[in-house]
Each structure stands twice: as C-alpha cells, then as structure tokens.
C-alpha cells in the first residue's frame, strides 16, 4: 500500500467550475498535510498546508482534512485555465524528520 | 527573501560518469531534502540533511550520496551513472519544525 494515494486523472472541469481533488494516506499518525501545484517541466509549488481537522481557505483554494478517514482534499473555486497543472498531495509524519511522502499527483485540465 | 537555489539547471552526462548537484536552501533553513522525480515513479525521497547530519535516507542504492555544509548548502552526488538515473532532481528546504517544504527549480539530469 502506498503512503499517499491520489487519482491520477486527468480531471477535466470547465472554466469557472469547482475542481475537487482528493488524497488518502495510510499512516494514521501523520500530522502535516500539503498540496503542491506543479506545472509541466517546473518544480512543485506549495499552495496549501493544513494541520488540523476541518477546512482551511486561502483565496480560491480550500483544503479539507479528515484524520479519522485519513482523507485530504483540495477544492479550487472558479477554476481558471491557468490552474491546469498536476496537483501533488504530500504528508509529513511530524516526527521532526523533514521527509515528505508524495502522491503521484492528479492532472487537472480546466477548459475555457 | 531568496528561495531555494539549485545548480546546475540542466546536465547531460554519459553512462558511468559521476555528477554533483548543488542546493542552497532558504536563509535560516537548516533542513535540506533531496527527491528524484520521474514520470513513472513520481517524487521519491532520496535523503534529508539537518545541521550537516543525514537524518533520513530513502531506498536508493549507495551510488547516491549527499552532504551538507556548515552554511546549510547541500550537495548530492551520483556515481557510476545509469540511464535510469535520468530524472528531475529536486531539493527542498524546510524550517526546523518541518511544517512546510519549499522546492528549488530542480536539476534536469539526462544520462546518455
């Protein structure tokens, strides 16, 4: 079983719609959760971090964490073509080691 | 505040050669992690250095090694290059608590 699982997609949504990206993780002791955006040929860029159960909003992005279900999600409201990228979910077990476990990423296509 | 700097950006090497990649973390960050990214395997953890000590190591052969200097700059070395080592090598910089990791632009290594 992989540490972090994501649907590889592609996920296609029309411009202006809500894109919903999901991620599950296997280690129940995980404490820190992150979403990265990676454009083709570029390095991952941190867009959201979440550490406690519930929702965290930042602009058009909302991260949701449910530790009981070991589930993390990212909602992108009013999706734009510029949001088209691969979104990586990452998890840190929080043992003071900066070793992040990454999912394989979900490719998002936002169609104009 | 300067970001994470990786050099060089691109490298072409021949099988059997060795290569050294460099990473300068964000000022004040003492933790540097290295990842290999390939289309088939995604982001895979190589190792993490904190205050010149390797704290964690991924599942890579001994041909992959690294070190960290007193100014937190890190180098990664790959000896006896194989075709399969062709990848994007990413360095991530984190603060002491490991709450977030910030990536450099990466070094694209091509082994021919």
Interface residues (C-beta under 8 A of the other chain):
Chain A: X32 X34 X36 X42 X43 X44 X45 X46 X49 X51 X88 X90 X92 X94 X96 X97 X98 X99 X100 X101 X102 X103 X104 X105
Chain B: X31 X33 X35 X42 X43 X45 X48 X50 X55 X56 X58 X88 X90 X92 X94 X97 X98 X99 X100 X101 X102 X103 X104 X105 X106
